[in-house]
Amino acid sequence: MNGASREAQAAARERFDALTDSVSVDATKLADDLAAVTALLDREVSLRRVLTDPAQPGEAKAELAARLMTGQVGGETVDLVSGMVRSRWSRSRDLVDAIEELASSADLVAAQRAGALDDVEDELFRFGRIISSSTELRSALTDRVATTSAKVALVRELLGGRANPATERLVTRLVTQPRGRSLEAGLEGLSRLAAARRDRLVAVVTSAVPLSDRHKQRLGAALAKLYGHKVHLNLDVDPAVRGGIEVRVGDEIIDGTIAERLDEAARRMAG
């Protein structure tokens, strides 16, 4: 997001954090309500344009949103979304993206309260790896012809009883409401959002063999020093790297693999 939308999103996150700091707020219900608003605005293009029209007074837009939502979702969601439409948004879609992010954040708050945020992060990462390695499974979960109920049943078969309920809810929502994203991109976005709940960066670490606890601690400490933040390590094993490790943080790749060094040596010899 750029400009006005970035500021509006930051303000919404602050209100969301203040709201969910209270344990009396049912984070799971809040997630469901925000997801329902996301689906409505994603479907009703004209409505979201009205709610983000810069020519309309913010209070008028907030009153319209409150009238539409009251009785359909909880009061916390009504107040939160009404506050969001008072803000100025660069694009109408940005409002929907921000509400969807808060829906996912609410599920992560529920996991965090239960002491399961680490589990959810790891499960999202592992599920992403499974999807990447199985064309058949990916096709089944992204099939536009398949019914929503069939996709929900498949996610339940894959994750039900094996993963944290928050993970299953997040994946189910992503599969049934992709909103133009690839499944892999959606899972990566959820992983980043989970890490941000504790102000951490996520590093995807690929090594030829599993890292020892000592190596993981040393790597985590080195990355934390490099980036000035705690870094959560998502570990993957790929024999193709032939030793060493590859570390990816966001769009940045720190490559220390033997395979890369051999390729570099070959390029120098060829040159």
C-alpha positions as CSV (number, residue, x, y, z in Angstrom):
1,M,0.0,0.0,0.0
2,N,1.1,3.6,-0.7
3,G,0.4,7.0,0.6
4,A,-3.0,7.5,2.3
5,S,-3.7,3.8,2.4
6,R,-0.5,3.0,4.3
7,E,-1.4,5.6,6.9
8,A,-5.0,4.4,7.2
9,Q,-3.8,0.8,7.6
10,A,-1.3,1.8,10.3
11,A,-4.1,3.5,12.2
12,A,-6.4,0.5,11.8
13,R,-3.7,-1.8,13.2
14,E,-3.3,0.5,16.2
15,R,-7.0,0.4,16.9
16,F,-7.0,-3.4,16.4
17,D,-4.1,-3.9,18.8
18,A,-5.8,-1.7,21.4
19,L,-9.0,-3.7,21.0
20,T,-7.5,-7.2,21.2
21,D,-5.3,-6.2,24.2
22,S,-8.5,-6.9,26.2
23,V,-8.9,-10.6,26.8
24,S,-12.6,-10.1,27.1
25,V,-12.7,-9.7,23.3
26,D,-13.4,-13.0,21.5
27,A,-10.6,-13.0,19.0
28,T,-12.0,-16.0,17.0
29,K,-15.4,-14.3,16.6
30,L,-13.7,-11.1,15.7
31,A,-11.9,-13.0,12.9
32,D,-15.1,-14.5,11.6
33,D,-16.9,-11.1,11.6
34,L,-14.0,-9.3,9.8
35,A,-13.8,-12.2,7.3
36,A,-17.5,-11.8,6.6
37,V,-17.0,-8.0,6.0
38,T,-14.1,-8.8,3.7
39,A,-16.2,-11.2,1.6
40,L,-19.0,-8.6,1.4
41,L,-16.8,-5.8,0.2
42,D,-14.8,-8.0,-2.1
43,R,-18.1,-9.1,-3.7
44,E,-19.9,-5.7,-3.7
45,V,-17.5,-3.4,-5.7
46,S,-19.9,-0.5,-5.8
47,L,-20.3,-0.5,-2.0
48,R,-16.6,-0.5,-1.3
49,R,-16.2,2.4,-3.8
50,V,-18.8,4.4,-1.9
51,L,-17.1,3.6,1.4
52,T,-13.7,4.8,0.1
53,D,-15.0,7.8,-2.0
54,P,-12.7,10.7,-1.0
55,A,-15.5,13.1,-2.0
56,Q,-17.8,11.8,0.8
57,P,-17.5,13.0,4.4
58,G,-15.9,10.4,6.6
59,E,-18.6,10.5,9.2
60,A,-21.3,9.8,6.5
61,K,-19.3,6.8,5.3
62,A,-18.9,5.5,8.8
63,E,-22.7,5.8,9.5
64,L,-23.5,3.9,6.3
65,A,-21.1,1.1,7.2
66,A,-22.5,0.9,10.7
67,R,-26.1,0.7,9.4
68,L,-25.1,-2.1,7.1
69,M,-23.2,-4.1,9.7
70,T,-25.2,-3.6,12.9
71,G,-27.0,-6.9,13.7
72,Q,-24.9,-8.8,11.2
73,V,-21.6,-8.7,13.1
74,G,-20.4,-7.9,16.6
75,G,-20.1,-4.4,18.0
76,E,-16.3,-4.5,18.0
77,T,-16.3,-5.2,14.3
78,V,-18.8,-2.4,13.6
79,D,-16.7,0.1,15.5
80,L,-13.4,-1.1,13.9
81,V,-14.6,-1.0,10.3
82,S,-16.5,2.2,10.8
83,G,-13.3,3.8,12.0
84,M,-11.5,2.4,8.9
85,V,-13.9,3.9,6.4
86,R,-13.5,7.3,8.1
87,S,-9.9,7.2,6.9
88,R,-8.7,8.1,3.4
89,W,-7.7,5.2,1.1
90,S,-5.7,5.4,-2.1
91,R,-7.6,2.5,-3.7
92,S,-10.9,0.9,-2.7
93,R,-9.3,-2.5,-2.7
94,D,-6.8,-1.4,-0.1
95,L,-9.6,-1.1,2.4
96,V,-10.7,-4.7,1.8
97,D,-7.0,-5.9,2.0
98,A,-6.6,-4.2,5.3
99,I,-9.8,-5.7,6.8
100,E,-8.8,-9.1,5.6
101,E,-5.4,-8.7,7.2
102,L,-7.1,-7.8,10.5
103,A,-9.2,-11.0,10.2
104,S,-6.1,-13.1,9.9
105,S,-4.5,-11.2,12.8
106,A,-7.4,-11.9,15.0
107,D,-7.0,-15.6,14.5
108,L,-3.3,-15.2,15.3
109,V,-4.2,-13.3,18.5
110,A,-6.3,-16.3,19.5
111,A,-3.3,-18.6,18.9
112,Q,-1.0,-16.2,20.8
113,R,-3.3,-16.2,23.8
114,A,-3.2,-20.0,23.8
115,G,0.6,-20.0,23.6
116,A,0.5,-21.6,20.2
117,L,1.7,-18.9,17.9
118,D,5.0,-20.7,17.3
119,D,3.1,-23.8,16.3
120,V,0.9,-21.9,13.9
121,E,4.0,-20.2,12.2
122,D,5.7,-23.6,11.7
123,E,2.5,-25.3,10.5
124,L,1.9,-22.6,7.9
125,F,5.4,-22.9,6.7
126,R,5.3,-26.7,6.5
127,F,1.9,-26.6,4.7
128,G,3.4,-24.2,2.2
129,R,6.3,-26.7,1.5
130,I,3.8,-29.5,1.1
131,I,1.8,-27.5,-1.5
132,S,5.0,-26.6,-3.4
133,S,5.9,-30.2,-3.7
134,S,2.5,-31.6,-4.7
135,T,1.1,-30.3,-8.0
136,E,-2.0,-32.6,-7.5
137,L,-2.8,-31.2,-4.1
138,R,-2.3,-27.6,-5.2
139,S,-4.6,-28.2,-8.1
140,A,-7.3,-29.6,-5.9
141,L,-7.2,-26.7,-3.5
142,T,-7.2,-24.0,-6.2
143,D,-9.6,-25.7,-8.7
144,R,-12.1,-23.0,-9.7
145,V,-14.7,-25.6,-10.5
146,A,-14.6,-27.3,-7.1
147,T,-17.2,-26.3,-4.6
148,T,-16.3,-24.4,-1.5
149,S,-17.6,-27.3,0.7
150,A,-15.3,-29.7,-1.1
151,K,-12.3,-27.5,-0.5
152,V,-13.2,-27.0,3.1
153,A,-13.5,-30.8,3.5
154,L,-10.1,-31.3,1.9
155,V,-8.4,-28.8,4.2
156,R,-10.1,-30.5,7.2
157,E,-8.9,-33.9,6.0
158,L,-5.3,-32.5,5.7
159,L,-5.1,-30.5,8.9
160,G,-8.0,-31.5,11.1
161,G,-6.6,-32.8,14.4
162,R,-3.1,-32.5,13.1
163,A,-2.7,-28.7,13.2
164,N,-3.7,-25.9,15.5
165,P,-7.3,-24.7,14.9
166,A,-6.1,-21.3,14.0
167,T,-3.9,-22.8,11.3
168,E,-6.8,-24.7,9.9
169,R,-9.0,-21.6,9.9
170,L,-6.4,-19.4,8.2
171,V,-5.7,-22.0,5.5
172,T,-9.4,-22.6,4.9
173,R,-10.1,-18.9,4.5
174,L,-7.2,-18.6,2.1
175,V,-8.3,-21.6,0.0
176,T,-12.0,-20.5,-0.1
177,Q,-11.4,-16.8,-0.6
178,P,-8.1,-16.5,-2.5
179,R,-8.9,-13.0,-3.8
180,G,-6.6,-13.3,-6.8
181,R,-3.6,-14.6,-4.9
182,S,-1.7,-17.8,-5.5
183,L,-1.9,-20.3,-2.7
184,E,1.9,-20.0,-2.1
185,A,1.8,-16.2,-1.9
186,G,-1.1,-16.3,0.5
187,L,0.6,-18.7,2.8
188,E,3.8,-16.7,2.7
189,G,1.9,-13.6,3.6
190,L,0.3,-15.4,6.6
191,S,3.7,-16.5,7.8
192,R,5.0,-12.9,7.7
193,L,1.9,-11.7,9.5
194,A,2.4,-14.4,12.2
195,A,6.0,-13.3,12.7
196,A,5.0,-9.7,12.9
197,R,2.8,-10.5,15.9
198,R,6.0,-10.6,17.9
199,D,8.0,-8.1,15.9
200,R,10.2,-10.7,14.3
201,L,11.5,-11.3,10.9
202,V,11.2,-14.7,9.2
203,A,14.2,-16.3,7.7
204,V,13.7,-19.4,5.4
205,V,16.9,-21.5,5.9
206,T,17.7,-24.3,3.5
207,S,20.5,-26.7,4.3
208,A,21.7,-30.0,3.0
209,V,21.2,-31.7,6.3
210,P,19.2,-30.7,9.4
211,L,21.0,-28.1,11.5
212,S,22.0,-28.9,15.1
213,D,20.6,-26.8,17.9
214,R,23.9,-25.1,18.3
215,H,24.0,-24.1,14.7
216,K,20.4,-22.8,14.8
217,Q,21.2,-20.7,17.9
218,R,24.3,-19.3,16.3
219,L,22.5,-18.5,13.0
220,G,19.6,-16.9,14.8
221,A,21.9,-14.7,16.9
222,A,23.9,-13.7,13.8
223,L,20.8,-12.8,11.8
224,A,19.3,-10.9,14.8
225,K,22.5,-8.8,15.0
226,L,22.5,-8.3,11.2
227,Y,18.8,-7.1,11.0
228,G,18.4,-5.6,14.4
229,H,15.4,-7.8,15.2
230,K,14.7,-11.3,16.5
231,V,14.5,-13.6,13.6
232,H,12.3,-16.7,13.4
233,L,13.9,-19.6,11.5
234,N,11.8,-21.7,9.2
235,L,14.0,-24.7,8.4
236,D,14.0,-26.7,5.2
237,V,16.3,-29.5,4.1
238,D,17.3,-29.9,0.4
239,P,20.2,-32.2,-0.4
240,A,20.7,-30.4,-3.7
241,V,22.5,-27.6,-1.9
242,R,25.4,-30.1,-1.3
243,G,26.4,-28.5,2.0
244,G,26.3,-25.0,3.5
245,I,23.1,-23.1,3.9
246,E,20.9,-20.6,2.0
247,V,19.1,-18.0,4.0
248,R,16.2,-16.0,2.6
249,V,14.8,-13.0,4.5
250,G,12.0,-11.4,2.5
251,D,13.4,-10.7,-1.0
252,E,17.0,-10.9,0.2
253,I,19.0,-14.1,-0.3
254,I,22.1,-14.8,1.7
255,D,23.6,-17.7,-0.1
256,G,26.4,-19.7,1.5
257,T,25.9,-23.0,-0.2
258,I,28.6,-25.2,-1.7
259,A,26.4,-25.5,-4.8
260,E,26.5,-21.7,-5.3
261,R,30.3,-21.6,-4.7
262,L,30.8,-24.4,-7.3
263,D,28.6,-22.6,-9.8
264,E,30.6,-19.4,-9.2
265,A,33.9,-21.2,-9.7
266,A,32.6,-22.7,-13.0
267,R,31.5,-19.3,-14.2
268,R,35.0,-17.9,-13.5
269,M,36.7,-20.7,-15.3
270,A,34.4,-20.3,-18.3
271,G,35.1,-16.6,-18.4
